[in-house]
Amino acid sequence: MKGHRDLIAWRKAMRLVTDIYRVTRTFPREETYGLTAQVRRAAISVPSNLAEGHGRTSRKEFHQFIAHARGSLVEVETQLEIALNLGHLAKDAAASLLDQASEVGRLINGLMLWAESDADSLTPDS
């Protein structure tokens, strides 16, 4: 079985986390323990849940962790919109991050479909 690092969704989610960390460095200091910490925590949760789920022994368990990753991704999207509305994030930066999040979401949805299926394959397509 391939490792979690082979999952395209995991790799793209890792890129999203890195980009979110870079962009949130410019958020106001008063947001350090608020929006900055929250969006970072939610972003970290996406690839972390994909990795942990991939390490589980059944598709059912993997599916649960994929669902957690999707929930965290929706949090990230919401928090990016909030940052944009508050003027902490430039429109072009927000659009780029939201596009990345959308792509990760499509990949996560594909993983969910695989995990729900009865396919013979033991690993999802990478």
MDAnalysis code that builds the backbone (N, CA, C; Angstrom):
import MDAnalysis as mda
import numpy as np

u = mda.Universe.empty(378, n_residues=126, atom_resindex=np.repeat(np.arange(126), 3), trajectory=True)
u.add_TopologyAttr("name", ["N", "CA", "C"] * 126)
u.add_TopologyAttr("resid", np.arange(1, 127))
u.add_TopologyAttr("resname", ["MET", "LYS", "GLY", "HIS", "ARG", "ASP", "LEU", "ILE", "ALA", "TRP", "ARG", "LYS", "ALA", "MET", "ARG", "LEU", "VAL", "THR", "ASP", "ILE", "TYR", "ARG", "VAL", "THR", "ARG", "THR", "PHE", "PRO", "ARG", "GLU", "GLU", "THR", "TYR", "GLY", "LEU", "THR", "ALA", "GLN", "VAL", "ARG", "ARG", "ALA", "ALA", "ILE", "SER", "VAL", "PRO", "SER", "ASN", "LEU", "ALA", "GLU", "GLY", "HIS", "GLY", "ARG", "THR", "SER", "ARG", "LYS", "GLU", "PHE", "HIS", "GLN", "PHE", "ILE", "ALA", "HIS", "ALA", "ARG", "GLY", "SER", "LEU", "VAL", "GLU", "VAL", "GLU", "THR", "GLN", "LEU", "GLU", "ILE", "ALA", "LEU", "ASN", "LEU", "GLY", "HIS", "LEU", "ALA", "LYS", "ASP", "ALA", "ALA", "ALA", "SER", "LEU", "LEU", "ASP", "GLN", "ALA", "SER", "GLU", "VAL", "GLY", "ARG", "LEU", "ILE", "ASN", "GLY", "LEU", "MET", "LEU", "TRP", "ALA", "GLU", "SER", "ASP", "ALA", "ASP", "SER", "LEU", "THR", "PRO", "ASP", "SER"])
u.atoms.positions = np.array([
    [0.839, -1.179, 0.000],
    [0.000, 0.000, 0.000],
    [0.886, 1.245, 0.000],
    [0.509, 2.222, -0.805],
    [1.251, 3.472, -0.861],
    [1.074, 4.242, 0.436],
    [2.007, 5.130, 0.708],
    [1.923, 5.949, 1.905],
    [1.094, 7.204, 1.670],
    [0.782, 7.892, 2.748],
    [-0.046, 9.093, 2.643],
    [0.621, 10.190, 1.822],
    [1.946, 10.198, 1.768],
    [2.656, 11.211, 0.989],
    [2.409, 11.060, -0.508],
    [1.912, 9.906, -0.915],
    [1.601, 9.669, -2.322],
    [0.230, 10.202, -2.720],
    [-0.575, 10.572, -1.746],
    [-1.910, 11.109, -2.047],
    [-1.780, 12.536, -2.581],
    [-2.324, 12.771, -3.744],
    [-2.289, 14.113, -4.321],
    [-3.009, 15.087, -3.398],
    [-4.104, 14.672, -2.808],
    [-4.857, 15.541, -1.901],
    [-3.985, 15.964, -0.723],
    [-3.205, 15.056, -0.178],
    [-2.327, 15.378, 0.944],
    [-1.262, 16.395, 0.514],
    [-0.649, 16.153, -0.661],
    [0.403, 17.050, -1.139],
    [-0.132, 18.464, -1.378],
    [-1.296, 18.550, -1.986],
    [-1.886, 19.871, -2.265],
    [-2.340, 20.540, -0.970],
    [-2.827, 19.755, -0.021],
    [-3.220, 20.318, 1.281],
    [-1.991, 20.835, 2.026],
    [-0.866, 20.159, 1.896],
    [0.371, 20.632, 2.517],
    [0.807, 21.965, 1.902],
    [0.658, 22.092, 0.602],
    [0.992, 23.359, -0.052],
    [0.072, 24.465, 0.450],
    [-1.209, 24.153, 0.609],
    [-2.168, 25.132, 1.116],
    [-1.784, 25.590, 2.520],
    [-1.413, 24.664, 3.388],
    [-0.991, 25.023, 4.748],
    [0.204, 25.976, 4.693],
    [1.176, 25.637, 3.897],
    [2.376, 26.467, 3.779],
    [2.025, 27.870, 3.301],
    [1.164, 27.954, 2.306],
    [0.771, 29.265, 1.780],
    [-0.043, 30.053, 2.805],
    [-0.875, 29.372, 3.563],
    [-1.648, 30.046, 4.611],
    [-0.715, 30.584, 5.699],
    [0.274, 29.812, 6.081],
    [1.244, 30.306, 7.067],
    [1.949, 31.559, 6.551],
    [2.332, 31.546, 5.293],
    [3.036, 32.698, 4.725],
    [2.148, 33.943, 4.736],
    [0.926, 33.773, 4.310],
    [0.030, 34.931, 4.188],
    [-0.424, 35.455, 5.552],
    [-0.580, 34.573, 6.519],
    [-1.058, 35.024, 7.831],
    [0.030, 35.727, 8.648],
    [1.268, 35.660, 8.195],
    [2.335, 36.429, 8.857],
    [2.046, 37.921, 8.820],
    [1.264, 38.345, 7.833],
    [0.962, 39.768, 7.677],
    [-0.316, 40.191, 8.410],
    [-1.012, 39.246, 9.031],
    [-2.236, 39.593, 9.758],
    [-1.874, 40.471, 10.956],
    [-2.809, 41.309, 11.388],
    [-2.523, 42.183, 12.540],
    [-2.147, 41.383, 13.790],
    [-1.311, 41.995, 14.589],
    [-0.826, 41.358, 15.819],
    [-1.973, 40.944, 16.735],
    [-3.025, 41.750, 16.789],
    [-4.155, 41.419, 17.678],
    [-4.904, 40.152, 17.240],
    [-4.626, 39.672, 16.024],
    [-5.250, 38.434, 15.535],
    [-4.399, 37.196, 15.828],
    [-3.252, 37.371, 16.464],
    [-2.340, 36.250, 16.717],
    [-3.049, 35.064, 17.370],
    [-3.868, 35.339, 18.365],
    [-4.545, 34.251, 19.079],
    [-5.992, 34.087, 18.618],
    [-6.362, 34.833, 17.602],
    [-7.711, 34.753, 17.060],
    [-7.698, 34.112, 15.687],
    [-7.971, 34.919, 14.695],
    [-8.117, 34.423, 13.329],
    [-6.850, 33.753, 12.798],
    [-5.694, 34.319, 13.082],
    [-4.443, 33.723, 12.596],
    [-4.283, 32.299, 13.107],
    [-4.428, 32.129, 14.410],
    [-4.277, 30.790, 14.997],
    [-5.354, 29.844, 14.497],
    [-6.574, 30.341, 14.358],
    [-7.695, 29.486, 13.952],
    [-7.535, 28.976, 12.519],
    [-7.204, 29.861, 11.597],
    [-7.071, 29.432, 10.203],
    [-5.872, 28.499, 10.040],
    [-4.807, 28.759, 10.779],
    [-3.653, 27.863, 10.715],
    [-3.998, 26.480, 11.261],
    [-4.691, 26.456, 12.387],
    [-5.073, 25.182, 13.008],
    [-5.979, 24.377, 12.071],
    [-6.953, 25.041, 11.467],
    [-7.867, 24.349, 10.550],
    [-7.112, 23.840, 9.322],
    [-6.191, 24.659, 8.803],
    [-5.416, 24.253, 7.630],
    [-4.538, 23.045, 7.934],
    [-3.911, 23.060, 9.095],
    [-3.065, 21.928, 9.506],
    [-3.880, 20.651, 9.622],
    [-5.108, 20.785, 10.025],
    [-5.981, 19.632, 10.236],
    [-6.286, 18.868, 8.945],
    [-6.276, 19.561, 7.813],
    [-6.634, 18.907, 6.550],
    [-5.631, 17.805, 6.190],
    [-4.353, 18.116, 5.968],
    [-3.432, 17.029, 5.626],
    [-3.195, 16.070, 6.790],
    [-3.304, 16.570, 8.017],
    [-3.111, 15.693, 9.181],
    [-4.168, 14.599, 9.224],
    [-5.418, 14.970, 8.976],
    [-6.482, 13.971, 8.975],
    [-6.360, 13.005, 7.800],
    [-5.935, 13.506, 6.657],
    [-5.720, 12.611, 5.518],
    [-4.628, 11.600, 5.836],
    [-3.550, 12.068, 6.451],
    [-2.446, 11.170, 6.804],
    [-2.881, 10.154, 7.847],
    [-3.552, 10.634, 8.894],
    [-3.969, 9.703, 9.941],
    [-4.972, 8.686, 9.415],
    [-5.919, 9.154, 8.626],
    [-6.904, 8.230, 8.062],
    [-6.279, 7.195, 7.160],
    [-5.289, 7.622, 6.384],
    [-4.608, 6.695, 5.484],
    [-3.882, 5.616, 6.276],
    [-3.459, 5.957, 7.481],
    [-2.755, 4.991, 8.318],
    [-3.673, 4.011, 9.037],
    [-4.959, 4.218, 8.954],
    [-5.915, 3.310, 9.607],
    [-6.060, 2.027, 8.806],
    [-6.727, 1.060, 9.400],
    [-6.767, -0.266, 8.795],
    [-7.993, -0.551, 7.944],
    [-8.953, 0.340, 7.922],
    [-10.146, 0.065, 7.120],
    [-10.575, 1.293, 6.347],
    [-11.310, 1.041, 5.275],
    [-11.858, 2.138, 4.488],
    [-12.841, 2.964, 5.306],
    [-13.584, 2.291, 6.157],
    [-14.565, 3.001, 6.982],
    [-13.862, 4.033, 7.871],
    [-12.766, 3.635, 8.497],
    [-12.003, 4.571, 9.330],
    [-11.410, 5.687, 8.474],
    [-10.858, 5.313, 7.321],
    [-10.280, 6.305, 6.423],
    [-11.360, 7.318, 6.029],
    [-12.545, 6.829, 5.720],
    [-13.657, 7.696, 5.337],
    [-13.954, 8.721, 6.433],
    [-13.942, 8.287, 7.681],
    [-14.207, 9.203, 8.795],
    [-13.176, 10.336, 8.836],
    [-11.920, 9.993, 8.643],
    [-10.864, 10.999, 8.677],
    [-10.916, 11.903, 7.453],
    [-11.315, 11.358, 6.309],
    [-11.499, 12.188, 5.117],
    [-12.605, 13.209, 5.387],
    [-13.675, 12.766, 6.043],
    [-14.774, 13.672, 6.381],
    [-14.300, 14.775, 7.329],
    [-13.449, 14.433, 8.277],
    [-12.886, 15.452, 9.178],
    [-12.042, 16.451, 8.386],
    [-11.255, 15.940, 7.438],
    [-10.423, 16.813, 6.608],
    [-11.303, 17.771, 5.804],
    [-12.397, 17.246, 5.269],
    [-13.300, 18.102, 4.488],
    [-13.930, 19.176, 5.371],
    [-14.308, 18.802, 6.581],
    [-14.857, 19.783, 7.511],
    [-13.860, 20.873, 7.840],
    [-12.624, 20.493, 8.062],
    [-11.573, 21.479, 8.345],
    [-11.340, 22.380, 7.145],
    [-11.418, 21.818, 5.956],
    [-11.216, 22.615, 4.750],
    [-12.309, 23.679, 4.610],
    [-13.536, 23.329, 4.935],
    [-14.629, 24.299, 4.883],
    [-14.396, 25.406, 5.916],
    [-13.848, 25.039, 7.076],
    [-13.473, 26.050, 8.072],
    [-12.442, 27.012, 7.485],
    [-11.430, 26.472, 6.825],
    [-10.381, 27.296, 6.218],
    [-11.001, 28.278, 5.234],
    [-11.868, 27.784, 4.379],
    [-12.500, 28.656, 3.387],
    [-13.278, 29.783, 4.075],
    [-14.013, 29.450, 5.117],
    [-14.787, 30.452, 5.857],
    [-13.868, 31.486, 6.493],
    [-12.792, 31.028, 7.106],
    [-11.870, 31.934, 7.781],
    [-11.128, 32.826, 6.790],
    [-10.843, 32.313, 5.606],
    [-10.229, 33.144, 4.573],
    [-11.196, 34.242, 4.124],
    [-12.463, 33.888, 4.006],
    [-13.484, 34.892, 3.643],
    [-13.579, 35.969, 4.724],
    [-13.517, 35.549, 5.987],
    [-13.554, 36.509, 7.100],
    [-12.344, 37.432, 7.025],
    [-11.167, 36.860, 6.801],
    [-9.942, 37.665, 6.698],
    [-10.048, 38.665, 5.547],
    [-10.624, 38.245, 4.438],
    [-10.828, 39.141, 3.309],
    [-11.789, 40.262, 3.692],
    [-12.908, 39.906, 4.314],
    [-13.904, 40.902, 4.716],
    [-13.349, 41.930, 5.700],
    [-12.426, 41.492, 6.560],
    [-11.829, 42.388, 7.554],
    [-10.663, 43.200, 6.998],
    [-10.273, 42.915, 5.770],
    [-9.167, 43.638, 5.160],
    [-7.798, 43.119, 5.549],
    [-7.746, 41.940, 6.141],
    [-6.463, 41.337, 6.529],
    [-5.812, 40.594, 5.366],
    [-6.590, 40.363, 4.328],
    [-6.130, 39.556, 3.207],
    [-6.494, 40.274, 1.912],
    [-5.523, 40.434, 1.030],
    [-5.773, 41.064, -0.262],
    [-6.672, 40.166, -1.110],
    [-7.438, 40.790, -1.979],
    [-8.386, 40.055, -2.815],
    [-7.710, 38.972, -3.660],
    [-6.565, 39.300, -4.251],
    [-5.865, 38.334, -5.099],
    [-5.301, 37.171, -4.279],
    [-4.798, 37.456, -3.093],
    [-4.289, 36.391, -2.215],
    [-5.437, 35.488, -1.769],
    [-6.561, 36.092, -1.423],
    [-7.730, 35.310, -1.007],
    [-8.202, 34.428, -2.151],
    [-8.262, 34.987, -3.352],
    [-8.721, 34.211, -4.512],
    [-7.803, 33.018, -4.772],
    [-6.500, 33.250, -4.678],
    [-5.539, 32.171, -4.904],
    [-5.693, 31.061, -3.866],
    [-5.796, 31.447, -2.596],
    [-5.946, 30.444, -1.530],
    [-7.280, 29.710, -1.638],
    [-8.319, 30.435, -1.982],
    [-9.629, 29.784, -2.127],
    [-9.653, 28.844, -3.323],
    [-8.928, 29.181, -4.385],
    [-8.799, 28.268, -5.526],
    [-8.070, 26.990, -5.111],
    [-7.003, 27.161, -4.343],
    [-6.278, 25.984, -3.842],
    [-7.187, 25.120, -2.980],
    [-7.930, 25.768, -2.102],
    [-8.835, 25.042, -1.212],
    [-9.892, 24.296, -2.015],
    [-10.390, 24.923, -3.056],
    [-11.388, 24.280, -3.907],
    [-10.817, 23.024, -4.574],
    [-9.584, 23.127, -5.044],
    [-8.934, 21.972, -5.667],
    [-8.749, 20.841, -4.649],
    [-8.297, 21.183, -3.455],
    [-8.148, 20.174, -2.400],
    [-9.510, 19.555, -2.103],
    [-10.538, 20.367, -2.081],
    [-11.889, 19.861, -1.825],
    [-12.331, 18.851, -2.868],
    [-12.063, 19.128, -4.124],
    [-12.425, 18.170, -5.181],
    [-11.673, 16.847, -4.996],
    [-10.402, 16.944, -4.641],
    [-9.615, 15.731, -4.417],
    [-10.130, 14.949, -3.203],
    [-10.486, 15.660, -2.164],
    [-11.042, 15.014, -0.970],
    [-12.360, 14.328, -1.311],
    [-13.184, 14.987, -2.105],
    [-14.442, 14.359, -2.515],
    [-14.190, 13.069, -3.290],
    [-13.170, 13.076, -4.128],
    [-12.798, 11.858, -4.850],
    [-12.355, 10.748, -3.902],
    [-11.583, 11.114, -2.881],
    [-11.170, 10.121, -1.876],
    [-12.379, 9.563, -1.133],
    [-13.342, 10.435, -0.834],
    [-14.544, 9.976, -0.137],
    [-15.306, 8.970, -0.990],
    [-15.434, 9.256, -2.275],
    [-16.129, 8.320, -3.171],
    [-15.398, 6.979, -3.214],
    [-14.068, 7.041, -3.280],
    [-13.293, 5.800, -3.279],
    [-13.520, 5.029, -1.977],
    [-13.465, 5.724, -0.855],
    [-13.605, 5.068, 0.445],
    [-15.003, 4.474, 0.628],
    [-16.000, 5.056, -0.022],
    [-17.375, 4.552, 0.069],
    [-17.625, 3.395, -0.885],
    [-16.753, 3.223, -1.867],
    [-16.983, 2.208, -2.894],
    [-16.554, 0.829, -2.411],
    [-16.933, -0.165, -3.183],
    [-16.547, -1.554, -2.903],
    [-15.449, -2.013, -3.856],
    [-14.704, -1.070, -4.380],
    [-13.656, -1.390, -5.359],
    [-12.640, -2.345, -4.756],
    [-12.021, -3.106, -5.627],
    [-11.000, -4.072, -5.188],
    [-9.696, -3.400, -4.813],
    [-9.475, -2.217, -5.332],
    [-8.214, -1.522, -5.072],
    [-8.036, -1.244, -3.576],
    [-6.841, -1.496, -3.080],
    [-6.558, -1.252, -1.680],
    [-6.124, 0.173, -1.413],
    [-5.729, 0.887, -2.463],
    [-5.292, 2.261, -2.275],
    [-6.019, 3.168, -3.260],
    [-6.257, 4.399, -2.852],
    [-6.872, 5.343, -3.774],
    [-5.885, 5.745, -4.849],
    [-6.404, 6.233, -5.951],
    [-5.524, 6.747, -7.011],
    [-4.756, 7.929, -6.462],
    [-3.517, 8.028, -6.832],
    [-2.699, 9.156, -6.362],
    [-2.721, 10.243, -7.329],
])
